[in-house]
Amino acid sequence: MIREEHLYQMALTCVPQIGSIQAKLLLEHFRSPKEIFNAKKKELSAIEGIGPIRAAAIKSFRDFDEIEEEFKIMEQEGIEALFIQDARYPRKLAHCSDAPIMLFFKGNVSLNPTYSISVIGTRRNTLYGKKITEDIIQELSSLGVLIVSGLAFGIDIIAHQAALQAGLPTIGVMAHGHSTIYPSQHASIAKKMLQQGGLLTECNYHTEPDRHQFPKRNRIVAGMTDATIVIETAAKGGSIITAELAHDYNRDVFAIPGRIQDKQSEGCLDLIHQHKAAIFTNVHSMIEELGWKKHRKPNEIQIPLFAELSEDEQTILKILQEKEDVHVDEIYRTTGWSCSQTAAQMLHLEMKGLIKSLPGKRYTTN
């Protein structure tokens, strides 16, 4: 059902010369978009950053019928309109000064997950870049991380595909409306993403891909996640813009170091050299730097509750409870057991659902 408040919210994004920054200024002075449109021109003009020209544009706006038709299409297509004040709007993005006032989302996941990462890079990736992207995302699968990218050729689409294969939610941020998919070659992957993530844009339904929209799209990719990983990129391009935006938003940025002769590594090395990105070495170190482990649920396993466990099984559980996760080699060294004895006890605990294996031969309690 189309509510009056939705019409005014979207109208605020359609007024000429009123961008995200000006809209936020207005929302600081008025409780709702409806109040903005009902305010007197003199009242609007008095707001610093608005002035008489923008005030006149607001007062002369009349395209509410077109906006209502837009909402009808979105309802039919299952597209959700998210105003910046809505609870479903990405909270991290909302804190950015130039965040879009309205987003349009089609999908089945929360835009405010516990953990989220933007994975970006060149459209002309190397095999090394592809492998690194796939490996990183596979290792993140145990944390249920939301993977965000731009649905473009190269690293973007590799990241989306790897997320789908790893069972992770993934969101593609588009530089056009929901009426199309660009590039068209990615339509089938985008369809799968609707069942395991979704598609997000600030553009109205029928907006066609336009080169001016892509840099604007990048601020959403940079702003809505905890951190950004740059896999491969040349010295200039969309990935550099996104990484610098993320840095400006005080987000963590990580870059994959490559060989100094490789064009696809120039941008990553520049970001590291300028201290705009940390060197990415492995997922475990990145997780520690992000502090994600601090936010994981406390270990709820209590050894005394498992009197039926053998002494050896309790020994392994005690080792795992002391740390968030442990490499199997450390268990060998701590217990002094043989490989076969350790493997047998680990298998028993896994079958009882008390521990689980992680990528890289690491284990944690369930």
N, C-alpha and C positions, 0 to 999 in steps of 0.2 A: 504494500500500500504506500502511495506517495504522500508524504507528509509535507505540510507547508514549510516547515523548517528546512527540509532538504532542498526545496526550490531556492530559498534564500542563500543557503550554504553554497550551492553550485553557482548561483548568480554572482556571488562575490568573486569567483574565479574567472568570470567571463567579462567583467567590467574592464574596458580599455584603460591602460595605464595603472591598473591596480594589480601589482604582483604579490608574491608571497609576503614580502617584507611589509608592504603597505597594508595588506590585509591583517597582518598581525598587529600592526599599530592600531588599526580600527577596533580589533577585538579587545584590545587593552582598555579602550574607552567605552565600549558598548558590550552588553551582556550576550548579544546574539547577532547574527547577520541580519535578521529581520529588523532589529533596532537600528542597524546601520542604514538600511534603505529607508526607514521611516524618519530618520533624523533630518533636521533642517540643514540646508546648504551652508548656512553661516556656521552652524555647529561643527559640521564636517571640515569646513575650510580652516577653522581655528586649530585643528590638530596638526602638530608639527610633523612634516613629512607628507601631508595630504594636500593642503592648499586649495585654492579656488578651482583650478582646472580639473583635478581629480574629483573634487566634490561635485562638480557639474556632471562629470561622467557617471558618477553613482546615481545622481538624481534623474538623469535622462535615460537610464537603463530600462528597457521595456521588453526584453526577449524572454520573458517567463514562459510563454507558450512553447517555445523551442526547447527550453530546459525540461519542461514537463514531458515532452515527447522523448527526449533523451532518457529520462528516468524510466519510461515505459519500456523502451528497448532493453535497458539494463535489467529490469525485473524479469523480462522474458528470457534473457540470456543467463540469468543467475549471477549477475555481477553486483557486487556489494560496493556502495559508495561510502567512503570513510572520511568524515570531516576531521580536521586536526584536533578537535576537542573530544572526539569519540574514544571510548575505551579500547576499541579494536585497532585504532590507528597505531602504527609502530611508535612506541614511546621514545626510543632512542632517536629516531628521525625527528620527532616533534620538537626536540630540544635544539635542533640546528636552526640557525637564524633564517635561512632561506628555504626551509622545508615547505613542500607543497601544502596548500590549504586543504586540498581534496585529493584523495587517491581512489582508484577503482580496482577492486580485487576480485578475482575469480579463482576459487580453490577451496581447499579443505583443511588448512592448517592455521595456527595462530601466528600472527605477525609479531608477537611478543614472546618468543620462546625463551627457554632458560639459557641456551647457548646458540650463537649465530656467527657465521663467518661469510664474508664475501670473497669469492675466488675469481680473480681476473687475470687477463693476460692478452698476449698478441693473437691476432687472427691467423698468423702464420707460425704456428707452434712447431717445435721440433719433436722428435720421438721422445727425447729426454723430458721435455715439458709435459707431454701427454702422460708419460709414466709417473712423473712426480705428482701431477694432479690426481691421478687415480689412486696412487699410494696414500697420499695425504688424506683424501676423503675416506678411503677404506679404514684408515686408522682412527678417524673421528667417529666411526659408526657406533662405537660402544657408548658414546655420550649423547647420541641422538641429535647432533648439531644440525641446525638449519643452514643449508647451503644456498647462498644468494649469488646470482650472476646476471649477465645481460643478454643471454640467449643468442649471442653472436657466434660467428664462425670461430674456430680455434679453441682456445682455453675455456671460453665461456660454455660452449656446448659440451665440451669434454667434462667439465665440472658437473653440469646438470645430469649427464648420462651416468657418470660415476656415482653420483648421489642416488639416483634411481636404483642402480645395481646394488648399492650398499644398504638400501632400505632407509635412506635418510630423506627427510623432506627437503624440497628444493623449490625456490621461487625465481622466476625469470622476470626481471624488471625491463619493461618495454618502452621504447621511445615513440610509441604510436598507440592508437586505440585498440580495443578488443575486437574490432571487426576484421582484423587481419593478423597474420603472423609474419614477421620479417626477421630473418630471411625465410622464404616459403619452404625451403628444404627442411626446416626444423619443425614443421607443423605437427608431424607425428610424435615427436619427442615432447612438444608443448602439450599435446593432448594427454600424454601419460603423466606429465607434471601436474595436471589438474586433479589427478587422483592421488598424488603424493606430494602435494605442495600447492603451487598455483602460479598465476600470472598477475603482475602488478603494474600499474601505470598511473600517471597523473593526467593523461590525455583523454579527451572525450571519445566516445565510442567510434566515431567515423574518422578520427584524425589519422591521416596517412603518414608513413615514415618520412621524416624530413631531417636533413643533416643538422639543423639547428636544435633539434630535439634531443640528439644523442648526448651532448655535453650536459644538458639539464637532467637527463636520465641518470647520469653518473653520480649526481649528488645523492640520489635515493639509494643507489648501491652502496655508496660510501657511508651514508649516515644511519642506515637502519640496522647495522650489525655491530657486534662487539669489536670486530677486527677485520682487516683486509689482508689477504695473501696475494702478492703479485708473483705469478709463476714465471712468465717470460714477457718482456716488452722491449721495444726499441726505445731510443732516447726521447722520442716524442710520440704522442698518440693518446687515445682514450684511456688507456690503463694508467698512464702517468697522471692524467687529469683526476681520475678517480682516487688514486693513491694520495695525491696532494690534498684533495678535498678531505679524505679520511684523516690525514695528518692535521689539517686545519680544524677538524671537528674534535680533535683530541682522542681519536680512535687509535688503537694499536695497529701498526702496519708492519707486515713482514714481507721480505723479498727474498726470492731464491737466488743465491749467488751463482753466477755462471762463469764460463771462460771469458777472459777480457777480449778475445778476438771475435766473439759471437755477437752479431747485431742484436739478436733477440735478448741478450743479457745486458746490453748497454743501459737500458732504463733501470733495471733492477740494481745494477752496480752504482748508478748515479744516486738513486734513492738512499742506498746504504751510505754512500760517501757524504751525502748532504744531511745525514742523520734524520731523514724523514721516514726511514724504515729500519727495522732490526733485521739482522741476518737470520734467515730461517735455516735451522740445522735439522730439527726433527720435531715431530708432533708433541712428544712428551715435554720438551723444553718450552714449546709455545704454550701448552696448556698451563704449565707452571707459571710462566710469565703473565698470562692472562688472569691467573688466580682462580681458575675455574674449579680446582679441586677444593678450594675453601668453601665453595657453595654446594658441594655435593651433599647428599643426605648423610647424616651421621650413621656410622656402622651400627646396625641394630642387633647384630648377632651376639648373643651372650653365651660364652662357653659353658657356664654351669647348666644352662637349659638343655644341653646336648650330652647328657650323661651316657647316652648310648654310643657316642663316638669313641673310637679307639684312642689310645694315648698318642699314637702317631698322627691321627687326624686332628686332634686337638692341638698338637704342636704346630702343624701347618697353619691352622686357623689363627693361632696366636701371632705367628709371623706376619700373616696378611693383615691382621687387625692393627698392627703397629704402623703400617704405611697404607697409602691409598691403593697402590698396586706394586707388585714385586716380580722381578724377572726370575724365571725358573732356576737360573744359575745361582742366584742368591739363596734360594731355598736349599739347593745342594750344599752350598758352603756353610750355611747356618746349621743345618741338621747333621751334616757329615754322612748322610745316607748315600747309597748307590743310586744310579739313575733309575734302575728298575723299581727299587723300593719307593722312591719319591713319586715316580709316575703312577704307581699303583694307588698310593694314598690320594694323589691329586684326582685320579679318575673316580675314586669312591666319593670324594667330596663334590665333584661336579655332578655325579649321578644323583646325589642327595639334594642338589640345587643350592648348596651352600657357597660355592665359589664359581667363578666363570673365567674363561680364558679371554685375553685381549690380544690384539695384534702385537707381533714382536715377541712372542713367547712370555708374555707377562700375564699375571693373574691378579684377581681382586675378589673380595667377598661379595656375595650377591645381596 
